[in-house]
Amino acid sequence: MTGFDTRAIHAGSKGNNPSNSLNPPIFQTSTFVFNNIDHANKVMSFESDDYVYTRGNNPTLRLFENRMAELEHGAGAVAFASGMAAISSVIFSLLKPADTIIVHKTLYGSSYSVVTELLPKYNVNYKIADLTNIDELENAIDESVKVIYFETPSNPDLSIIDIKTVSEIAKSKGIKVVVDNTFASPYFQNPLLLGADVVVHSATKYICGHGDVVGGVAIAKDLDYIHHLKFGYMCEFGGVMSPFNAWLLLRGLKTLGLRMRQHEKNAIEVAEFLKNHSRIDSVMYPGLSDFKEHNIAKEQMNGFGAIISFEVKGGLDSAIKFVDSLKLAQLAVSLGDCETLVQLPAAITHRGYPREKLAEFGLTESMVRISVGLEDSKDIIEDLEQALKQ
């Protein structure tokens, strides 16, 4: 198999672009025409790989899906209009009324809302557990559990969950494992190789890398499931990605490996700076040797990513003053862009969590999350230093 950077540029390409163009064109069309009724019947019955309507598929979307499938070592992929469209569609596709899903205690805020607010409306149950504690996971499993869903590293406390161990337990009981791999990207982690059934990404983040696309993608080893997810859920819920966004994501993938290496290099320097700073109480980053799940991260990841969470001494007031004093780093909800982005999760992306229970979910009001960008690391650190002095 060719290397990651080569696959990120070439995987899925057939080398027959119109007019011999180097880059594939954007098929910016809603509809595809048939030669005759016989042709239409063959396309509609999947006897042909031709296209019907972009909500079902499109050459630009298909190339993006095929490339993501190869990067994640899956059999196929489904592109979605957003990360949440991918996550919610996958969850709904694997559950029915009276089933139960187990989720890790720390989740992205919208994922938490889908599980705790939306699923119960359809008589689907949920359990919240600390999935870094395997005993707690095993105690939570009963016959109604059909799905285990988690992020690793998790958002925003960077918890590392042992994908292989969780998957082995799940497989022995006929439970599907779904892993959100957004923080690591396919460059640093491949959950399908560790036993997971489905991987989801907010493609908005590292896959895009430039802050100009909203998109999502799900990848699986089972091609029948991919077909079911695409035509039974993505098409019917209507969360289709636009061809233009797929083209931008293909562009982003070309530099994914290069960007992730620099993101991580900068993040390691920033994490060490924060760890040794007198105004910082604690730093959460899997690349630090004293991080609680550092050894698991080393075993299942090819790198530690570029998201760091930390606590500024002085609590919430100090954290707010620190964030408001930053000049280079920008306050924003997203991550994975070239720019360094910072936020207070409890006040922004995770504000749906009950205030009185933040500690149970691994959060605090004063936790700061930073997505370390591609600027010169010394400039990022100087910005953090001047803000901490405030």
C-alpha positions, 0 to 999 in steps of 0.5 A: 500500500502506498503512503498516507500522503500519496493516498491523500492526493491520489486515492480514488482517482481514475486518471481520466479527468475531462480535457486531461485536467490535473484536478477533477472538475466540480460536477455542479449539477443537481440532475443527471440525464438518461440515454433512454428508459432502459438506461434509466432502469439500469441506473435506478436498479444499481446495475450501472454506476451512473448517476441520477440526482446529486442527493443520491450521488455525484462524481465529485462526492463519490471521489471524496467518499472513495478517498476517505474510505481508503484513508480510513481503511474502510470499504466505503463512505458516505458524505454529509452536509455537516458533521452532525448530519453524519453523526445523527444519521449513523446513530439513527441507522443503528438503533430502533425503539427500545434499544439503548446506546452507551456514550462516553461521559464527555461528548461534543455538545450537539452530540450530547443533545442528540443522545439525551434529548432527541433519541428519547423522543423516539423511545430510544434509551441512553446510558452515560458511562466513563468509557476510560473505565472498562469495568464501568462499561461492562457494568452498563451493558445489557441486552438492550444495548446495540451501540457504543458511541464515543470520541477519542480524543474526546471533546474537550477534555482529551480523554483517550478511550481504548478502541481495541478493548471496547470493540472486543467487548462490543463484538462479543455481545453483538454491539456496534462501535461508532467512533468520532475521529475528528480530533485525530484525523485519519492521519493520526488514528484509524479506528476501523483497524482497531475494531470499530464498525463505523468512523465519523468525522466533522470534515469541517475541521482537519479534513478541510483545514481552511475554515471554509467548508461545513461537511461530515463523513462516515466510513465503515468496513461493511459495504452493505451498511454504507449502502443502507446508510446512504440510501436509507438515511442520508438520502431520506433525511436529505443531509447531502453535501454540495459538490463544491464542498466535496471539491474543497475537501478533496483540496484540503485532503492533499495537505492533510498529512503535511498540516497534521505534522506541523499542527502536532509539532506546534501543539507539543511546544505549546503544551510544554510551555503551558505545563511549565507556566506558573499561571496554569493549574493543569494541562490536558494533552495526550502527548504529555507523558503525565497525561492520564491515558498517555500510554493508550494514546501512544499505542493506538495513535500515530501522533497526539493531535493539536487540541489542548485543554487547560485550566488557568489559575484563578478560575472562571474570571481569570479564564475569561480575562485570558481569552479576551486578552489574546491577540493572535489566537481567535475566539471561535467554536471550531478547530482544525483550521490554519489559524489558532482558535481558542474557546471556553467549552462550557460557555460555548460548544458545551453550554447544553450540559447542565451547569450543576453536573459539569464535573460529572462530565469531565468539564469545568466552567473555566476550562480553556480549549485551544486548537493550535494552528500553523502559525510560527510556534514562537508567535503562538506562545508569545501571544499566550504569554502576554495574555497570561500576564493580564 
